[in-house]
Amino acid sequence: MNNRFVLGLISLVAIVLAVLAVIQVLGGRSFYNTIAFVVLAVVLSLSLLLHMRRHWMGLLLIGCLVDITLPIPLLDVFSGGIVLQLAIVFLSWAEYIIMKQRLTYKLSPGDRGLLVFGAIMLLQLIFEHPGSARLGGSGGLAQMIYYVFASWVFFGTLFVASGERDWPGATRWFVLGSLGYIVYVLVVRTLQGSGIPFFSLFWSFGFPLFAYLLARAMRRWMAGKTTLFPVLVTALLIMGFSFYSYFRACPYIALLMILFEAIVFKLRPKFWFAITGLLLGVLLLFSVLPESSIPERVRRTVSTMRLIDPNKMGQEMAGEYGWQFDFRASLWHRAVQNIREHPLMGSGWVFSLDEILAAVGQGGAAAISDANALTGGYHNGLLALAAKSGLPAALSFLFAYLYIFIRFLRRMPNDGQSRLVGAVLVGALVGQTVVFLTNGGGAHSVYMIVMLGAMSALMHQWEAPQKQIGA
């Protein structure tokens, strides 16, 4: 890359981010938001100045962990991690165009599925005129724009990842970023006086770290360097961390991580018998423990597996225990109704002032539910896609996900290094998928798609040597 090109890109990145930082200050925004833009400008500028293009894939993956939200003009509140990812994608495409590089990459059916999805979302954005689709910081535009960007971030990831040769290095960035972000959250919340036990950090940005620890234990066992015991201890610790989380989906995420990583490493029947016995033991333990002996944080999580009497707890709303709390069920029912009424085109992300006033006019829980349904905040990203953008968009997204994910599991080479990298990506993707289907939406679709893009590019690299051998 020539020096003039590097300086030009650095200047452009610095100017854009400096303008955004000034807007934060003049608008009375948070000091942390201003610092975030400055840090982002420094990271991107140094990545060009120090010829760190080889680390862009690692930065793209780290963007999946950064959940700090930044106010962006015209786009409402936007995830800082996705701002980082969009900037890297822009820089990579700018380099490709200016340097007149050639990219030979054959798109798979899964890649094409995301291309169709992106086209549908872009056309919907153009024709719906979403300027009026706002309701606080979670308006229709704020949700829709993530889905619009998701497909294009995928192809940007494909481009960056196609030149990646140090996948173990990119994975280390991902894992170390996960650990670093956990430490950052602990420090910030401690300074703010709202510290959270380390166990709760299993959620979202802890996925790569826990996936890596599990993968290391499994790889050592498969290589004959340890016994089954450390693998089971690691799995039990991960389950323990997840049960202690405030988020009730975490035990299911931990279980899926363990099972899918076992599939990645093709673990022997001995593991499956042992892990089945371990899980049955955990379930039996929670079924017989008296409620008073279960810690408050664990109680809410365990309430999805056994009946908990909320009247004896006293510190949480009664509806927050067990399946009595039908908040999500109500939203999902509304989404299904919208899908039945508008199966092809969806009900759209745009809404009027009258619809906003009607949604919030009742007050209470009904108003929250109406507002979420109006904006697409169904606590299920796939249902939101189907309800707001139609079944073709949702099904193309689902097809692409399943095609890339299943093919990745089947095509992975048998060497330990490839399986370690694959296990971290699979574990983190499984975690984000559960979040996407139970609590997430547009932002989590981007995180998932970045990991799917990495998987698709990695498969392409795995298959190339095999084709040369076959020839």
Rosetta blueprint (number, residue, H / E / L):
1 M L
2 N L
3 N H
4 R H
5 F H
6 V H
7 L H
8 G H
9 L H
10 I H
11 S H
12 L H
13 V H
14 A H
15 I H
16 V H
17 L H
18 A H
19 V H
20 L H
21 A H
22 V H
23 I H
24 Q H
25 V H
26 L H
27 G L
28 G L
29 R L
30 S L
31 F H
32 Y H
33 N H
34 T H
35 I H
36 A H
37 F H
38 V H
39 V H
40 L H
41 A H
42 V H
43 V H
44 L H
45 S H
46 L H
47 S H
48 L H
49 L H
50 L L
51 H L
52 M L
53 R H
54 R H
55 H H
56 W H
57 M H
58 G H
59 L H
60 L H
61 L H
62 I H
63 G L
64 C L
65 L L
66 V L
67 D L
68 I L
69 T E
70 L E
71 P E
72 I E
73 P L
74 L L
75 L L
76 D E
77 V E
78 F E
79 S E
80 G H
81 G H
82 I H
83 V H
84 L H
85 Q H
86 L H
87 A H
88 I H
89 V H
90 F H
91 L H
92 S H
93 W H
94 A H
95 E H
96 Y H
97 I H
98 I H
99 M L
100 K L
101 Q L
102 R L
103 L L
104 T L
105 Y L
106 K L
107 L L
108 S L
109 P H
110 G H
111 D H
112 R H
113 G H
114 L H
115 L H
116 V H
117 F H
118 G H
119 A H
120 I H
121 M H
122 L H
123 L H
124 Q H
125 L H
126 I H
127 F H
128 E H
129 H L
130 P H
131 G H
132 S H
133 A L
134 R L
135 L L
136 G L
137 G L
138 S L
139 G L
140 G H
141 L H
142 A H
143 Q H
144 M H
145 I H
146 Y H
147 Y H
148 V H
149 F H
150 A H
151 S H
152 W H
153 V H
154 F H
155 F H
156 G H
157 T H
158 L H
159 F H
160 V H
161 A H
162 S H
163 G L
164 E L
165 R L
166 D L
167 W H
168 P H
169 G H
170 A H
171 T H
172 R H
173 W H
174 F H
175 V H
176 L H
177 G H
178 S H
179 L H
180 G H
181 Y H
182 I H
183 V H
184 Y H
185 V H
186 L H
187 V H
188 V H
189 R H
190 T H
191 L H
192 Q L
193 G L
194 S L
195 G L
196 I L
197 P L
198 F H
199 F H
200 S H
201 L H
202 F H
203 W L
204 S L
205 F L
206 G L
207 F H
208 P H
209 L H
210 F H
211 A H
212 Y H
213 L H
214 L H
215 A H
216 R H
217 A H
218 M H
219 R H
220 R H
221 W H
222 M H
223 A L
224 G L
225 K L
226 T L
227 T L
228 L H
229 F H
230 P H
231 V H
232 L H
233 V H
234 T H
235 A H
236 L H
237 L H
238 I H
239 M H
240 G H
241 F H
242 S H
243 F H
244 Y L
245 S L
246 Y L
247 F L
248 R L
249 A L
250 C H
251 P H
252 Y H
253 I H
254 A H
255 L H
256 L H
257 M H
258 I H
259 L H
260 F H
261 E H
262 A H
263 I H
264 V H
265 F L
266 K L
267 L L
268 R L
269 P H
270 K H
271 F H
272 W H
273 F H
274 A H
275 I H
276 T H
277 G H
278 L H
279 L H
280 L H
281 G H
282 V H
283 L H
284 L H
285 L H
286 F H
287 S H
288 V H
289 L L
290 P L
291 E H
292 S H
293 S H
294 I L
295 P L
296 E H
297 R H
298 V H
299 R H
300 R H
301 T H
302 V H
303 S L
304 T L
305 M L
306 R L
307 L L
308 I L
309 D L
310 P H
311 N H
312 K H
313 M L
314 G L
315 Q L
316 E L
317 M L
318 A H
319 G H
320 E H
321 Y L
322 G H
323 W H
324 Q H
325 F L
326 D L
327 F H
328 R H
329 A H
330 S H
331 L H
332 W H
333 H H
334 R H
335 A H
336 V H
337 Q H
338 N H
339 I H
340 R H
341 E H
342 H L
343 P L
344 L L
345 M L
346 G L
347 S L
348 G L
349 W L
350 V L
351 F L
352 S L
353 L H
354 D H
355 E H
356 I H
357 L H
358 A H
359 A H
360 V H
361 G L
362 Q L
363 G L
364 G H
365 A H
366 A H
367 A H
368 I H
369 S H
370 D H
371 A H
372 N H
373 A H
374 L H
375 T H
376 G L
377 G L
378 Y L
379 H L
380 N L
381 G H
382 L H
383 L H
384 A H
385 L H
386 A H
387 A H
388 K H
389 S H
390 G L
391 L H
392 P H
393 A H
394 A H
395 L H
396 S H
397 F H
398 L H
399 F H
400 A H
401 Y H
402 L H
403 Y H
404 I H
405 F H
406 I H
407 R H
408 F H
409 L H
410 R H
411 R H
412 M L
413 P L
414 N L
415 D L
416 G H
417 Q H
418 S H
419 R H
420 L H
421 V H
422 G H
423 A H
424 V H
425 L H
426 V H
427 G H
428 A H
429 L H
430 V H
431 G H
432 Q H
433 T H
434 V H
435 V H
436 F H
437 L H
438 T H
439 N L
440 G L
441 G L
442 G H
443 A H
444 H H
445 S H
446 V H
447 Y H
448 M H
449 I H
450 V H
451 M H
452 L H
453 G H
454 A H
455 M H
456 S H
457 A H
458 L H
459 M H
460 H H
461 Q H
462 W H
463 E H
464 A H
465 P H
466 Q H
467 K H
468 Q H
469 I H
470 G H
471 A L
